[in-house]
Amino acid sequence: MNRREMAKLYSEMSPDRLSIIKAEDEIEEFLETVKEAIVLDREVKFPRRGIFEILTRKPRVVANPVTKEQMTIYPKKIIKFRASKKIK
């Protein structure tokens, strides 16, 4: 499902029958709020739905498949979503 399809579904489900553009704006605002909350608290919990959290990947050494040269992949932070047992 892409963003436009999600906005269309959201506009159909809303009691106010929003336009697709207004629905996209509301979805974007929600996602920005979640991003800011994750940065502040390192995790955001939605009861009975799941948890968004920041994980730090460890550095590792890999080989270039063409030249067989060893390369280091540096540590980075990623956002992970863990679904609750009720969703699974």
ABEGO torsion letter per residue (X at the ends): XBAAAAAAAAAAABAAGBBAAAAAAAAAAAAAAAAAAAAAAGBBBBBGAEBBBBBBBBBBBBBBAAAGBBBBBBBBBBBBBBBBAAAX
